[in-house]
Amino acid sequence: MKRGRVARLGGAEPTIQSLTLQLNYANIAALGQSTVNNPMSVASENLARIRAQITDHLDRGETVKRSAEQSRALMDAIKIRLEQHNAVLVAHYYTAPEVQMLAEETGGFVSDSLEMARFGRDHPAETLVVAGVKFMGETAKILTPHKRVLMPTLEATCSLDIGCPIDEFDAFCNEHPDRTVVVYANTSAAVKARSDWVVTSSIALQVAEYLQQRGEKILWAPDRHLGSYVQRATGADMVLWDGACIVHEEFKARGILDLKKAYPNAEVLAHPESPASVLALADCVGSTTQIIDAAVKSSASHLIVATDQGIFYKLQQMAPDKQFLIAPTAGNGATCRSCANCPWMAMNELEALDRVFEVGGNEIEVDAELAQRAMLPLNRMLDFKASL
Ligand code: SF4
């Protein structure tokens, strides 16, 4: 397997915001450091303290920035605005719990990016309010160009999207004219328009298998961890763009092994944007929807989850009898940048949703000719999914 060029992340380091369910695993890891001879393990005497700290965190629940009454008042106000504007709220699993709750209460939808796209396309509302990151809004606009697509802020982007600029990606594709270009949904409209296939993590394996059976070689972008996972699982001939998700890339196999010492019967559910060393420990590797399905079906009482913490809202809703543990994101003594919180997903706050119809500059626009080209691989993905 060859490696594509190194993608560069543009812009400043993201500001990491304090979100729900934040837990400092750097501190947890540091608990074991002073008495650890083997740096790959946590001393057993610290396991009880680790368990107590996790339990305390779970008991404390969310770190709220407003009172429950204030949140409720905002949600009620947004509900009225959605009705007034004949709009529907479509939210990603990684958004804050109250945003997901609001989508559910108002006849909207909470899901992964593939299902968000399909729901937005098929729903009769004239306006889609997309709570997620920019590529999700663009996808909604491409699939439903006649609808107005609003987002709480257009600044909510994604490290994978930023790390795959169209000019460099186009040059990379031109270096491999014999390959079928498969891009992840987490890309700009321009990158999608340059592709043959768009995939989400929920159907990446099936698409790669399909192309492999047809004897096609794949150029994959932008997530190197997901691409590498697909390559290992299918044996497909792939060259990879070298992008990464700043959230999933930080999950640490060592931390998961330490956590499993405290919870030996816990199963590990991991998103394939995580490093290979993390995926090697997983009982289930899958998209957000597949992780939720696996959690519901699992017989384990404790589940260690390696994906953004926003998913805990749906996990707890779907499997209330189980305890979910955040996979550690830092090694001993290290600090985490994202702490399993996507800083861009966090921008979808209730306050921003409350202003979504009047703030201006937050409507998704996609060039019509670009949208036409991007629609082809997107529809190919939706048709392929429907045929499974
Ligand atoms: S969690 Fe990762 S892949 Fe998802 S939007 Fe955030 S940076 Fe992008």
Boltz pocket constraint, residues with backbone or C-beta under 6 A from the ligand:
constraints:
  - pocket:
      binder: B
      contacts: [[A, 94], [A, 133], [A, 157], [A, 158], [A, 159], [A, 160], [A, 186], [A, 244], [A, 245], [A, 246], [A, 247], [A, 248], [A, 308], [A, 342], [A, 343], [A, 344], [A, 345]]
      max_distance: 6.0
